[in-house]
């Protein structure tokens, strides 16, 4: 595979095997947006640079090593009628937008489904984030062994 179009074509040729339940609307809409050299895309990418500068200044002005927060909304079930039931953005978003590092560690569980805690940092602070995440894991002891339950009502 050398392009998104190659993946789309493969999926269409093998639809019954590789997409038995859901299709590839996200791929199709991405392909329809046009090339990465378009004015619209290059202007949008310039905004990321502005966001990264703001993010870095925020860390520097507040003398922060890291920020933390829930990694994502609560876990959700995917069903064949509604698909994903997205439950909200998480703390990873600013780092992703700015191209900066983040690490996620176990924070606990809600209804026996895992919830993560993300630590975000400035560019090139991966070693420090790993130390912070590791220290949190050692103190919190929130790592759980996966249960692989057949249902989520407490019955195995």
N, CA, C and O atoms as a GROMACS GRO file, in nm:
protein
  624
    1UNK      N    1   0.084  -0.117   0.000
    1UNK     CA    2   0.000   0.000   0.000
    1UNK      C    3   0.089   0.124   0.000
    1UNK      O    4   0.180   0.137   0.082
    2UNK      N    5   0.062   0.212  -0.092
    2UNK     CA    6   0.143   0.334  -0.102
    2UNK      C    7   0.060   0.460  -0.086
    2UNK      O    8   0.115   0.570  -0.078
    3UNK      N    9  -0.071   0.446  -0.080
    3UNK     CA   10  -0.157   0.564  -0.068
    3UNK      C   11  -0.290   0.525  -0.003
    3UNK      O   12  -0.324   0.408   0.007
    4UNK      N   13  -0.361   0.627   0.039
    4UNK     CA   14  -0.495   0.604   0.094
    4UNK      C   15  -0.584   0.544  -0.013
    4UNK      O   16  -0.667   0.457   0.017
    5UNK      N   17  -0.569   0.588  -0.136
    5UNK     CA   18  -0.650   0.534  -0.247
    5UNK      C   19  -0.625   0.384  -0.263
    5UNK      O   20  -0.719   0.309  -0.290
    6UNK      N   21  -0.500   0.339  -0.247
    6UNK     CA   22  -0.470   0.195  -0.253
    6UNK      C   23  -0.547   0.118  -0.146
    6UNK      O   24  -0.600   0.010  -0.173
    7UNK      N   25  -0.552   0.173  -0.026
    7UNK     CA   26  -0.624   0.107   0.084
    7UNK      C   27  -0.773   0.103   0.053
    7UNK      O   28  -0.838   0.001   0.074
    8UNK      N   29  -0.828   0.214   0.005
    8UNK     CA   30  -0.970   0.220  -0.029
    8UNK      C   31  -1.002   0.115  -0.136
    8UNK      O   32  -1.101   0.043  -0.124
    9UNK      N   33  -0.920   0.108  -0.240
    9UNK     CA   34  -0.943   0.009  -0.346
    9UNK      C   35  -0.935  -0.134  -0.294
    9UNK      O   36  -1.018  -0.218  -0.330
   10UNK      N   37  -0.836  -0.162  -0.209
   10UNK     CA   38  -0.825  -0.296  -0.150
   10UNK      C   39  -0.951  -0.328  -0.070
   10UNK      O   40  -1.007  -0.437  -0.084
   11UNK      N   41  -0.993  -0.234   0.013
   11UNK     CA   42  -1.112  -0.257   0.095
   11UNK      C   43  -1.235  -0.285   0.008
   11UNK      O   44  -1.313  -0.374   0.038
   12UNK      N   45  -1.251  -0.210  -0.099
   12UNK     CA   46  -1.366  -0.230  -0.187
   12UNK      C   47  -1.361  -0.367  -0.256
   12UNK      O   48  -1.463  -0.433  -0.271
   13UNK      N   49  -1.242  -0.408  -0.295
   13UNK     CA   50  -1.226  -0.539  -0.361
   13UNK      C   51  -1.246  -0.655  -0.264
   13UNK      O   52  -1.279  -0.766  -0.306
   14UNK      N   53  -1.228  -0.631  -0.135
   14UNK     CA   54  -1.237  -0.735  -0.033
   14UNK      C   55  -1.341  -0.701   0.072
   14UNK      O   56  -1.328  -0.740   0.188
   15UNK      N   57  -1.443  -0.628   0.032
   15UNK     CA   58  -1.540  -0.572   0.126
   15UNK      C   59  -1.602  -0.676   0.219
   15UNK      O   60  -1.611  -0.652   0.340
   16UNK      N   61  -1.643  -0.788   0.167
   16UNK     CA   62  -1.708  -0.889   0.250
   16UNK      C   63  -1.618  -0.945   0.358
   16UNK      O   64  -1.665  -0.984   0.465
   17UNK      N   65  -1.489  -0.948   0.332
   17UNK     CA   66  -1.394  -1.005   0.428
   17UNK      C   67  -1.339  -0.900   0.526
   17UNK      O   68  -1.327  -0.928   0.646
   18UNK      N   69  -1.305  -0.781   0.476
   18UNK     CA   70  -1.239  -0.682   0.561
   18UNK      C   71  -1.333  -0.579   0.622
   18UNK      O   72  -1.296  -0.507   0.714
   19UNK      N   73  -1.456  -0.572   0.570
   19UNK     CA   74  -1.551  -0.476   0.625
   19UNK      C   75  -1.690  -0.540   0.638
   19UNK      O   76  -1.784  -0.493   0.575
   20UNK      N   77  -1.702  -0.647   0.716
   20UNK     CA   78  -1.831  -0.715   0.722
   20UNK      C   79  -1.941  -0.635   0.792
   20UNK      O   80  -2.060  -0.657   0.766
   21UNK      N   81  -1.903  -0.541   0.879
   21UNK     CA   82  -2.003  -0.468   0.958
   21UNK      C   83  -2.005  -0.319   0.929
   21UNK      O   84  -2.112  -0.260   0.914
   22UNK      N   85  -1.889  -0.259   0.923
   22UNK     CA   86  -1.880  -0.115   0.903
   22UNK      C   87  -1.799  -0.088   0.777
   22UNK      O   88  -1.716  -0.170   0.738
   23UNK      N   89  -1.823   0.024   0.715
   23UNK     CA   90  -1.756   0.058   0.589
   23UNK      C   91  -1.644   0.157   0.617
   23UNK      O   92  -1.594   0.165   0.729
   24UNK      N   93  -1.604   0.232   0.517
   24UNK     CA   94  -1.486   0.317   0.528
   24UNK      C   95  -1.517   0.463   0.497
   24UNK      O   96  -1.446   0.528   0.421
   25UNK      N   97  -1.624   0.513   0.557
   25UNK     CA   98  -1.665   0.650   0.532
   25UNK      C   99  -1.555   0.751   0.566
   25UNK      O  100  -1.540   0.852   0.497
   26UNK      N  101  -1.478   0.724   0.670
   26UNK     CA  102  -1.371   0.817   0.708
   26UNK      C  103  -1.263   0.820   0.601
   26UNK      O  104  -1.215   0.927   0.566
   27UNK      N  105  -1.224   0.704   0.548
   27UNK     CA  106  -1.126   0.699   0.439
   27UNK      C  107  -1.180   0.772   0.317
   27UNK      O  108  -1.109   0.852   0.256
   28UNK      N  109  -1.305   0.744   0.281
   28UNK     CA  110  -1.364   0.806   0.162
   28UNK      C  111  -1.369   0.959   0.175
   28UNK      O  112  -1.334   1.030   0.081
   29UNK      N  113  -1.411   1.009   0.290
   29UNK     CA  114  -1.419   1.154   0.308
   29UNK      C  115  -1.280   1.217   0.312
   29UNK      O  116  -1.262   1.330   0.266
   30UNK      N  117  -1.182   1.146   0.367
   30UNK     CA  118  -1.044   1.196   0.368
   30UNK      C  119  -0.989   1.205   0.227
   30UNK      O  120  -0.924   1.303   0.192
   31UNK      N  121  -1.014   1.104   0.147
   31UNK     CA  122  -0.968   1.102   0.008
   31UNK      C  123  -1.032   1.216  -0.071
   31UNK      O  124  -0.967   1.275  -0.158
   32UNK      N  125  -1.156   1.248  -0.043
   32UNK     CA  126  -1.228   1.352  -0.116
   32UNK      C  127  -1.177   1.493  -0.082
   32UNK      O  128  -1.204   1.587  -0.157
   33UNK      N  129  -1.106   1.508   0.027
   33UNK     CA  130  -1.059   1.641   0.069
   33UNK      C  131  -0.951   1.696  -0.022
   33UNK      O  132  -0.931   1.818  -0.027
   34UNK      N  133  -0.880   1.611  -0.093
   34UNK     CA  134  -0.778   1.660  -0.184
   34UNK      C  135  -0.637   1.642  -0.131
   34UNK      O  136  -0.617   1.582  -0.026
   35UNK      N  137  -0.540   1.696  -0.206
   35UNK     CA  138  -0.398   1.671  -0.173
   35UNK      C  139  -0.351   1.750  -0.051
   35UNK      O  140  -0.409   1.852  -0.013
   36UNK      N  141  -0.244   1.700   0.008
   36UNK     CA  142  -0.185   1.766   0.125
   36UNK      C  143  -0.118   1.898   0.088
   36UNK      O  144  -0.082   1.976   0.177
   37UNK      N  145  -0.101   1.925  -0.039
   37UNK     CA  146  -0.039   2.050  -0.083
   37UNK      C  147  -0.142   2.161  -0.106
   37UNK      O  148  -0.105   2.272  -0.145
   38UNK      N  149  -0.268   2.134  -0.082
   38UNK     CA  150  -0.372   2.235  -0.105
   38UNK      C  151  -0.354   2.353  -0.010
   38UNK      O  152  -0.299   2.338   0.099
   39UNK      N  153  -0.402   2.470  -0.053
   39UNK     CA  154  -0.394   2.589   0.033
   39UNK      C  155  -0.469   2.568   0.164
   39UNK      O  156  -0.421   2.608   0.271
   40UNK      N  157  -0.585   2.505   0.156
   40UNK     CA  158  -0.665   2.480   0.276
   40UNK      C  159  -0.586   2.399   0.378
   40UNK      O  160  -0.588   2.429   0.498
   41UNK      N  161  -0.518   2.294   0.330
   41UNK     CA  162  -0.443   2.208   0.421
   41UNK      C  163  -0.321   2.280   0.479
   41UNK      O  164  -0.295   2.272   0.599
   42UNK      N  165  -0.246   2.351   0.396
   42UNK     CA  166  -0.125   2.417   0.446
   42UNK      C  167  -0.160   2.528   0.546
   42UNK      O  168  -0.086   2.551   0.641
   43UNK      N  169  -0.272   2.598   0.524
   43UNK     CA  170  -0.316   2.699   0.621
   43UNK      C  171  -0.356   2.634   0.753
   43UNK      O  172  -0.324   2.685   0.860
   44UNK      N  173  -0.426   2.522   0.745
   44UNK     CA  174  -0.466   2.450   0.867
   44UNK      C  175  -0.342   2.403   0.943
   44UNK      O  176  -0.339   2.411   1.066
   45UNK      N  177  -0.242   2.353   0.873
   45UNK     CA  178  -0.120   2.306   0.938
   45UNK      C  179  -0.047   2.420   1.007
   45UNK      O  180   0.015   2.399   1.112
   46UNK      N  181  -0.052   2.540   0.951
   46UNK     CA  182   0.013   2.655   1.013
   46UNK      C  183  -0.049   2.684   1.150
   46UNK      O  184   0.020   2.730   1.241
   47UNK      N  185  -0.179   2.658   1.164
   47UNK     CA  186  -0.247   2.679   1.293
   47UNK      C  187  -0.188   2.587   1.400
   47UNK      O  188  -0.183   2.625   1.518
   48UNK      N  189  -0.145   2.467   1.362
   48UNK     CA  190  -0.084   2.376   1.459
   48UNK      C  191   0.043   2.436   1.518
   48UNK      O  192   0.071   2.420   1.636
   49UNK      N  193   0.121   2.504   1.435
   49UNK     CA  194   0.241   2.570   1.485
   49UNK      C  195   0.208   2.676   1.587
   49UNK      O  196   0.278   2.691   1.687
   50UNK      N  197   0.100   2.752   1.562
   50UNK     CA  198   0.056   2.853   1.658
   50UNK      C  199   0.012   2.787   1.789
   50UNK      O  200   0.043   2.836   1.898
   51UNK      N  201  -0.060   2.677   1.778
   51UNK     CA  202  -0.106   2.606   1.898
   51UNK      C  203   0.012   2.553   1.977
   51UNK      O  204   0.014   2.561   2.100
   52UNK      N  205   0.112   2.500   1.908
   52UNK     CA  206   0.231   2.447   1.977
   52UNK      C  207   0.305   2.558   2.051
   52UNK      O  208   0.352   2.537   2.163
   53UNK      N  209   0.317   2.675   1.989
   53UNK     CA  210   0.384   2.787   2.056
   53UNK      C  211   0.307   2.829   2.181
   53UNK      O  212   0.368   2.856   2.285
   54UNK      N  213   0.174   2.835   2.172
   54UNK     CA  214   0.092   2.870   2.288
   54UNK      C  215   0.109   2.766   2.399
   54UNK      O  216   0.126   2.801   2.516
   55UNK      N  217   0.104   2.639   2.361
   55UNK     CA  218   0.117   2.526   2.454
   55UNK      C  219   0.252   2.534   2.527
   55UNK      O  220   0.257   2.521   2.649
   56UNK      N  221   0.358   2.555   2.452
   56UNK     CA  222   0.492   2.563   2.510
   56UNK      C  223   0.502   2.682   2.605
   56UNK      O  224   0.558   2.670   2.714
   57UNK      N  225   0.449   2.796   2.564
   57UNK     CA  226   0.452   2.915   2.649
   57UNK      C  227   0.374   2.890   2.778
   57UNK      O  228   0.417   2.932   2.885
   58UNK      N  229   0.260   2.823   2.768
   58UNK     CA  230   0.181   2.792   2.888
   58UNK      C  231   0.264   2.710   2.987
   58UNK      O  232   0.263   2.740   3.107
   59UNK      N  233   0.335   2.609   2.939
   59UNK     CA  234   0.420   2.527   3.027
   59UNK      C  235   0.530   2.614   3.089
   59UNK      O  236   0.553   2.609   3.209
   60UNK      N  237   0.596   2.694   3.005
   60UNK     CA  238   0.706   2.776   3.055
   60UNK      C  239   0.659   2.881   3.155
   60UNK      O  240   0.719   2.898   3.261
   61UNK      N  241   0.550   2.952   3.121
   61UNK     CA  242   0.499   3.058   3.209
   61UNK      C  243   0.456   3.005   3.345
   61UNK      O  244   0.464   3.077   3.445
   62UNK      N  245   0.411   2.881   3.350
   62UNK     CA  246   0.361   2.823   3.475
   62UNK      C  247   0.459   2.724   3.538
   62UNK      O  248   0.426   2.655   3.634
   63UNK      N  249   0.580   2.718   3.483
   63UNK     CA  250   0.685   2.631   3.534
   63UNK      C  251   0.635   2.487   3.553
   63UNK      O  252   0.656   2.427   3.659
   64UNK      N  253   0.570   2.433   3.450
   64UNK     CA  254   0.512   2.299   3.456
   64UNK      C  255   0.602   2.195   3.391
   64UNK      O  256   0.663   2.220   3.288
   65UNK      N  257   0.608   2.080   3.453
   65UNK     CA  258   0.675   1.966   3.392
   65UNK      C  259   0.576   1.883   3.311
   65UNK      O  260   0.612   1.825   3.209
   66UNK      N  261   0.450   1.878   3.358
   66UNK     CA  262   0.349   1.798   3.291
   66UNK      C  263   0.210   1.846   3.332
   66UNK      O  264   0.193   1.912   3.434
   67UNK      N  265   0.114   1.812   3.250
   67UNK     CA  266  -0.027   1.827   3.282
   67UNK      C  267  -0.086   1.688   3.284
   67UNK      O  268  -0.033   1.598   3.219
   68UNK      N  269  -0.195   1.668   3.357
   68UNK     CA  270  -0.258   1.537   3.353
   68UNK      C  271  -0.409   1.550   3.356
   68UNK      O  272  -0.464   1.652   3.400
   69UNK      N  273  -0.474   1.446   3.309
   69UNK     CA  274  -0.620   1.441   3.309
   69UNK      C  275  -0.665   1.308   3.253
   69UNK      O  276  -0.582   1.231   3.203
   70UNK      N  277  -0.793   1.278   3.260
   70UNK     CA  278  -0.844   1.151   3.204
   70UNK      C  279  -0.804   1.138   3.058
   70UNK      O  280  -0.815   1.234   2.980
   71UNK      N  281  -0.759   1.021   3.020
   71UNK     CA  282  -0.711   0.999   2.884
   71UNK      C  283  -0.821   1.016   2.781
   71UNK      O  284  -0.796   1.068   2.672
   72UNK      N  285  -0.941   0.975   2.814
   72UNK     CA  286  -1.051   0.978   2.720
   72UNK      C  287  -1.180   0.971   2.800
   72UNK      O  288  -1.178   0.960   2.922
   73UNK      N  289  -1.292   0.978   2.729
   73UNK     CA  290  -1.419   0.951   2.795
   73UNK      C  291  -1.423   0.805   2.836
   73UNK      O  292  -1.332   0.728   2.804
   74UNK      N  293  -1.527   0.766   2.907
   74UNK     CA  294  -1.538   0.627   2.950
   74UNK      C  295  -1.546   0.534   2.829
   74UNK      O  296  -1.592   0.574   2.722
   75UNK      N  297  -1.500   0.412   2.847
   75UNK     CA  298  -1.507   0.313   2.740
   75UNK      C  299  -1.652   0.289   2.701
   75UNK      O  300  -1.742   0.303   2.784
   76UNK      N  301  -1.674   0.254   2.576
   76UNK     CA  302  -1.810   0.233   2.527
   76UNK      C  303  -1.816   0.104   2.446
   76UNK      O  304  -1.714   0.054   2.398
   77UNK      N  305  -1.933   0.054   2.433
   77UNK     CA  306  -1.955  -0.064   2.349
   77UNK      C  307  -1.985  -0.018   2.207
   77UNK      O  308  -2.045   0.087   2.185
   78UNK      N  309  -1.942  -0.097   2.112
   78UNK     CA  310  -1.973  -0.073   1.972
   78UNK      C  311  -2.079  -0.175   1.933
   78UNK      O  312  -2.061  -0.295   1.953
   79UNK      N  313  -2.188  -0.125   1.877
   79UNK     CA  314  -2.290  -0.220   1.832
   79UNK      C  315  -2.312  -0.206   1.682
   79UNK      O  316  -2.270  -0.108   1.621
   80UNK      N  317  -2.378  -0.306   1.624
   80UNK     CA  318  -2.394  -0.312   1.480
   80UNK      C  319  -2.496  -0.213   1.426
   80UNK      O  320  -2.504  -0.194   1.304
   81UNK      N  321  -2.573  -0.152   1.511
   81UNK     CA  322  -2.672  -0.054   1.464
   81UNK      C  323  -2.616   0.087   1.474
   81UNK      O  324  -2.622   0.163   1.377
   82UNK      N  325  -2.562   0.123   1.589
   82UNK     CA  326  -2.516   0.260   1.612
   82UNK      C  327  -2.366   0.280   1.593
   82UNK      O  328  -2.320   0.394   1.586
   83UNK      N  329  -2.290   0.173   1.583
   83UNK     CA  330  -2.145   0.187   1.572
   83UNK      C  331  -2.086   0.240   1.701
   83UNK      O  332  -2.126   0.198   1.810
   84UNK      N  333  -1.990   0.331   1.688
   84UNK     CA  334  -1.927   0.391   1.805
   84UNK      C  335  -2.023   0.482   1.880
   84UNK      O  336  -2.104   0.552   1.819
   85UNK      N  337  -2.013   0.480   2.011
   85UNK     CA  338  -2.091   0.571   2.096
   85UNK      C  339  -1.992   0.657   2.172
   85UNK      O  340  -1.977   0.645   2.294
   86UNK      N  341  -1.923   0.745   2.100
   86UNK     CA  342  -1.816   0.828   2.154
   86UNK      C  343  -1.860   0.898   2.282
   86UNK      O  344  -1.969   0.956   2.286
   87UNK      N  345  -1.776   0.892   2.386
   87UNK     CA  346  -1.814   0.948   2.516
   87UNK      C  347  -1.735   1.072   2.555
   87UNK      O  348  -1.744   1.117   2.669
   88UNK      N  349  -1.659   1.127   2.464
   88UNK     CA  350  -1.593   1.254   2.493
   88UNK      C  351  -1.443   1.253   2.474
   88UNK      O  352  -1.378   1.149   2.477
   89UNK      N  353  -1.392   1.371   2.453
   89UNK     CA  354  -1.248   1.389   2.433
   89UNK      C  355  -1.174   1.373   2.564
   89UNK      O  356  -1.232   1.379   2.672
   90UNK      N  357  -1.045   1.352   2.552
   90UNK     CA  358  -0.964   1.334   2.670
   90UNK      C  359  -0.847   1.430   2.673
   90UNK      O  360  -0.833   1.517   2.587
   91UNK      N  361  -0.766   1.413   2.773
   91UNK     CA  362  -0.653   1.503   2.797
   91UNK      C  363  -0.546   1.491   2.690
   91UNK      O  364  -0.461   1.580   2.678
   92UNK      N  365  -0.548   1.385   2.612
   92UNK     CA  366  -0.447   1.367   2.508
   92UNK      C  367  -0.458   1.472   2.397
   92UNK      O  368  -0.361   1.497   2.327
   93UNK      N  369  -0.575   1.533   2.381
   93UNK     CA  370  -0.602   1.620   2.266
   93UNK      C  371  -0.501   1.733   2.248
   93UNK      O  372  -0.450   1.750   2.137
   94UNK      N  373  -0.470   1.813   2.351
   94UNK     CA  374  -0.375   1.923   2.329
   94UNK      C  375  -0.239   1.875   2.280
   94UNK      O  376  -0.180   1.936   2.191
   95UNK      N  377  -0.189   1.767   2.337
   95UNK     CA  378  -0.059   1.715   2.293
   95UNK      C  379  -0.066   1.668   2.149
   95UNK      O  380   0.027   1.691   2.072
   96UNK      N  381  -0.174   1.601   2.112
   96UNK     CA  382  -0.188   1.552   1.975
   96UNK      C  383  -0.193   1.668   1.877
   96UNK      O  384  -0.128   1.662   1.772
   97UNK      N  385  -0.266   1.771   1.908
   97UNK     CA  386  -0.278   1.887   1.820
   97UNK      C  387  -0.143   1.956   1.805
   97UNK      O  388  -0.108   2.003   1.696
   98UNK      N  389  -0.066   1.964   1.913
   98UNK     CA  390   0.061   2.036   1.912
   98UNK      C  391   0.180   1.949   1.871
   98UNK      O  392   0.290   2.000   1.855
   99UNK      N  393   0.158   1.820   1.854
   99UNK     CA  394   0.268   1.732   1.818
   99UNK      C  395   0.365   1.712   1.934
   99UNK      O  396   0.485   1.695   1.912
  100UNK      N  397   0.313   1.714   2.055
  100UNK     CA  398   0.396   1.697   2.174
  100UNK      C  399   0.367   1.561   2.239
  100UNK      O  400   0.264   1.500   2.211
  101UNK      N  401   0.456   1.514   2.324
  101UNK     CA  402   0.440   1.382   2.382
  101UNK      C  403   0.334   1.373   2.491
  101UNK      O  404   0.302   1.470   2.559
  102UNK      N  405   0.281   1.254   2.504
  102UNK     CA  406   0.187   1.221   2.611
  102UNK      C  407   0.205   1.073   2.643
  102UNK      O  408   0.242   0.994   2.556
  103UNK      N  409   0.179   1.037   2.765
  103UNK     CA  410   0.183   0.898   2.808
  103UNK      C  411   0.055   0.870   2.886
  103UNK      O  412   0.009   0.955   2.963
  104UNK      N  413  -0.002   0.754   2.865
  104UNK     CA  414  -0.125   0.716   2.936
  104UNK      C  415  -0.099   0.593   3.020
  104UNK      O  416  -0.040   0.496   2.973
  105UNK      N  417  -0.143   0.598   3.144
  105UNK     CA  418  -0.127   0.487   3.239
  105UNK      C  419  -0.263   0.452   3.298
  105UNK      O  420  -0.355   0.533   3.292
  106UNK      N  421  -0.277   0.333   3.356
  106UNK     CA  422  -0.405   0.294   3.416
  106UNK      C  423  -0.443   0.385   3.532
  106UNK      O  424  -0.361   0.414   3.620
  107UNK      N  425  -0.569   0.429   3.531
  107UNK     CA  426  -0.619   0.513   3.640
  107UNK      C  427  -0.724   0.439   3.723
  107UNK      O  428  -0.751   0.478   3.836
  108UNK      N  429  -0.781   0.335   3.669
  108UNK     CA  430  -0.885   0.262   3.740
  108UNK      C  431  -0.983   0.203   3.642
  108UNK      O  432  -0.947   0.175   3.528
  109UNK      N  433  -1.107   0.184   3.686
  109UNK     CA  434  -1.209   0.124   3.601
  109UNK      C  435  -1.344   0.184   3.633
  109UNK      O  436  -1.370   0.227   3.745
  110UNK      N  437  -1.431   0.184   3.534
  110UNK     CA  438  -1.571   0.221   3.549
  110UNK      C  439  -1.651   0.107   3.488
  110UNK      O  440  -1.634   0.076   3.369
  111UNK      N  441  -1.737   0.045   3.567
  111UNK     CA  442  -1.813  -0.072   3.520
  111UNK      C  443  -1.721  -0.179   3.463
  111UNK      O  444  -1.752  -0.239   3.360
  112UNK      N  445  -1.611  -0.204   3.529
  112UNK     CA  446  -1.512  -0.305   3.491
  112UNK      C  447  -1.441  -0.276   3.359
  112UNK      O  448  -1.374  -0.364   3.304
  113UNK      N  449  -1.454  -0.155   3.307
  113UNK     CA  450  -1.383  -0.116   3.186
  113UNK      C  451  -1.274  -0.016   3.225
  113UNK      O  452  -1.299   0.072   3.308
  114UNK      N  453  -1.154  -0.028   3.167
  114UNK     CA  454  -1.041   0.055   3.209
  114UNK      C  455  -1.058   0.202   3.174
  114UNK      O  456  -1.121   0.239   3.074
  115UNK      N  457  -1.000   0.286   3.260
  115UNK     CA  458  -0.993   0.430   3.237
  115UNK      C  459  -0.846   0.468   3.254
  115UNK      O  460  -0.780   0.424   3.348
  116UNK      N  461  -0.796   0.550   3.163
  116UNK     CA  462  -0.656   0.590   3.168
  116UNK      C  463  -0.637   0.733   3.213
  116UNK      O  464  -0.727   0.816   3.205
  117UNK      N  465  -0.517   0.761   3.261
  117UNK     CA  466  -0.475   0.895   3.300
  117UNK      C  467  -0.359   0.934   3.208
  117UNK      O  468  -0.259   0.863   3.201
  118UNK      N  469  -0.373   1.046   3.139
  118UNK     CA  470  -0.268   1.092   3.048
  118UNK      C  471  -0.185   1.202   3.111
  118UNK      O  472  -0.238   1.291   3.177
  119UNK      N  473  -0.055   1.194   3.090
  119UNK     CA  474   0.038   1.299   3.130
  119UNK      C  475   0.092   1.359   3.001
  119UNK      O  476   0.140   1.286   2.914
  120UNK      N  477   0.085   1.491   2.988
  120UNK     CA  478   0.126   1.562   2.868
  120UNK      C  479   0.246   1.648   2.899
  120UNK      O  480   0.258   1.701   3.010
  121UNK      N  481   0.334   1.663   2.802
  121UNK     CA  482   0.452   1.746   2.822
  121UNK      C  483   0.487   1.826   2.699
  121UNK      O  484   0.423   1.815   2.595
  122UNK      N  485   0.592   1.907   2.713
  122UNK     CA  486   0.644   1.984   2.601
  122UNK      C  487   0.722   1.890   2.509
  122UNK      O  488   0.749   1.775   2.543
  123UNK      N  489   0.756   1.941   2.393
  123UNK     CA  490   0.834   1.864   2.298
  123UNK      C  491   0.963   1.812   2.363
  123UNK      O  492   1.029   1.883   2.440
  124UNK      N  493   0.996   1.690   2.332
  124UNK     CA  494   1.121   1.624   2.373
  124UNK      C  495   1.132   1.598   2.523
  124UNK      O  496   1.242   1.587   2.577
  125UNK      N  497   1.017   1.587   2.591
  125UNK     CA  498   1.021   1.556   2.734
  125UNK      C  499   0.976   1.413   2.762
  125UNK      O  500   0.931   1.382   2.873
  126UNK      N  501   0.987   1.327   2.664
  126UNK     CA  502   0.942   1.189   2.682
  126UNK      C  503   1.004   1.121   2.804
  126UNK      O  504   0.931   1.057   2.880
  127UNK      N  505   1.136   1.132   2.827
  127UNK     CA  506   1.193   1.064   2.945
  127UNK      C  507   1.128   1.109   3.076
  127UNK      O  508   1.101   1.028   3.164
  128UNK      N  509   1.104   1.239   3.088
  128UNK     CA  510   1.043   1.289   3.211
  128UNK      C  511   0.900   1.239   3.226
  128UNK      O  512   0.857   1.203   3.335
  129UNK      N  513   0.824   1.236   3.115
  129UNK     CA  514   0.686   1.185   3.121
  129UNK      C  515   0.683   1.038   3.159
  129UNK      O  516   0.596   0.995   3.234
  130UNK      N  517   0.777   0.961   3.108
  130UNK     CA  518   0.783   0.818   3.143
  130UNK      C  519   0.811   0.803   3.292
  130UNK      O  520   0.751   0.718   3.357
  131UNK      N  521   0.902   0.883   3.346
  131UNK     CA  522   0.931   0.878   3.490
  131UNK      C  523   0.807   0.914   3.572
  131UNK      O  524   0.777   0.849   3.673
  132UNK      N  525   0.735   1.017   3.529
  132UNK     CA  526   0.614   1.061   3.602
  132UNK      C  527   0.508   0.951   3.595
  132UNK      O  528   0.449   0.916   3.697
  133UNK      N  529   0.484   0.897   3.475
  133UNK     CA  530   0.384   0.790   3.459
  133UNK      C  531   0.420   0.668   3.541
  133UNK      O  532   0.333   0.607   3.604
  134UNK      N  533   0.547   0.631   3.540
  134UNK     CA  534   0.592   0.514   3.617
  134UNK      C  535   0.572   0.538   3.767
  134UNK      O  536   0.525   0.450   3.839
  135UNK      N  537   0.608   0.657   3.814
  135UNK     CA  538   0.591   0.689   3.956
  135UNK      C  539   0.443   0.682   3.995
  135UNK      O  540   0.410   0.629   4.101
  136UNK      N  541   0.356   0.735   3.910
  136UNK     CA  542   0.212   0.729   3.940
  136UNK      C  543   0.166   0.583   3.947
  136UNK      O  544   0.091   0.547   4.038
  137UNK      N  545   0.210   0.502   3.853
  137UNK     CA  546   0.169   0.360   3.856
  137UNK      C  547   0.215   0.290   3.983
  137UNK      O  548   0.140   0.210   4.040
  138UNK      N  549   0.336   0.319   4.027
  138UNK     CA  550   0.389   0.253   4.146
  138UNK      C  551   0.312   0.293   4.272
  138UNK      O  552   0.292   0.210   4.361
  139UNK      N  553   0.269   0.416   4.278
  139UNK     CA  554   0.195   0.464   4.395
  139UNK      C  555   0.049   0.423   4.390
  139UNK      O  556  -0.007   0.381   4.491
  140UNK      N  557  -0.014   0.435   4.274
  140UNK     CA  558  -0.158   0.412   4.264
  140UNK      C  559  -0.196   0.264   4.261
  140UNK      O  560  -0.302   0.227   4.310
  141UNK      N  561  -0.111   0.181   4.205
  141UNK     CA  562  -0.140   0.036   4.192
  141UNK      C  563  -0.273   0.012   4.117
  141UNK      O  564  -0.347  -0.080   4.150
  142UNK      N  565  -0.301   0.096   4.017
  142UNK     CA  566  -0.427   0.086   3.944
  142UNK      C  567  -0.425  -0.008   3.824
  142UNK      O  568  -0.527  -0.026   3.759
  143UNK      N  569  -0.313  -0.067   3.795
  143UNK     CA  570  -0.308  -0.161   3.682
  143UNK      C  571  -0.393  -0.283   3.715
  143UNK      O  572  -0.385  -0.339   3.824
  144UNK      N  573  -0.476  -0.324   3.617
  144UNK     CA  574  -0.565  -0.441   3.635
  144UNK      C  575  -0.531  -0.546   3.531
  144UNK      O  576  -0.488  -0.514   3.420
  145UNK      N  577  -0.548  -0.670   3.567
  145UNK     CA  578  -0.536  -0.778   3.471
  145UNK      C  579  -0.664  -0.781   3.388
  145UNK      O  580  -0.773  -0.780   3.445
  146UNK      N  581  -0.655  -0.783   3.254
  146UNK     CA  582  -0.777  -0.786   3.173
  146UNK      C  583  -0.864  -0.906   3.206
  146UNK      O  584  -0.813  -1.015   3.230
  147UNK      N  585  -0.995  -0.884   3.209
  147UNK     CA  586  -1.089  -0.990   3.245
  147UNK      C  587  -1.146  -1.063   3.124
  147UNK      O  588  -1.184  -1.180   3.136
  148UNK      N  589  -1.154  -0.998   3.009
  148UNK     CA  590  -1.211  -1.057   2.888
  148UNK      C  591  -1.348  -1.117   2.915
  148UNK      O  592  -1.376  -1.232   2.881
  149UNK      N  593  -1.433  -1.038   2.977
  149UNK     CA  594  -1.567  -1.083   3.012
  149UNK      C  595  -1.656  -1.091   2.888
  149UNK      O  596  -1.639  -1.015   2.793
  150UNK      N  597  -1.749  -1.184   2.892
  150UNK     CA  598  -1.845  -1.198   2.783
  150UNK      C  599  -1.951  -1.090   2.789
  150UNK      O  600  -2.005  -1.049   2.686
  151UNK      N  601  -1.982  -1.042   2.910
  151UNK     CA  602  -2.079  -0.935   2.928
  151UNK      C  603  -2.021  -0.833   3.024
  151UNK      O  604  -1.919  -0.858   3.088
  152UNK      N  605  -2.086  -0.719   3.034
  152UNK     CA  606  -2.039  -0.615   3.124
  152UNK      C  607  -2.130  -0.598   3.244
  152UNK      O  608  -2.129  -0.493   3.308
  153UNK      N  609  -2.208  -0.699   3.275
  153UNK     CA  610  -2.297  -0.690   3.390
  153UNK      C  611  -2.243  -0.766   3.510
  153UNK      O  612  -2.318  -0.798   3.603
  154UNK      N  613  -2.113  -0.796   3.508
  154UNK     CA  614  -2.052  -0.866   3.619
  154UNK      C  615  -2.051  -1.016   3.606
  154UNK      O  616  -1.994  -1.085   3.691
  155UNK      N  617  -2.114  -1.068   3.502
  155UNK     CA  618  -2.116  -1.214   3.481
  155UNK      C  619  -2.006  -1.252   3.384
  155UNK      O  620  -1.989  -1.189   3.280
  156UNK      N  621  -1.932  -1.354   3.419
  156UNK     CA  622  -1.823  -1.400   3.333
  156UNK      C  623  -1.874  -1.490   3.223
  156UNK      O  624  -1.796  -1.538   3.141
   0.00000   0.00000   0.00000
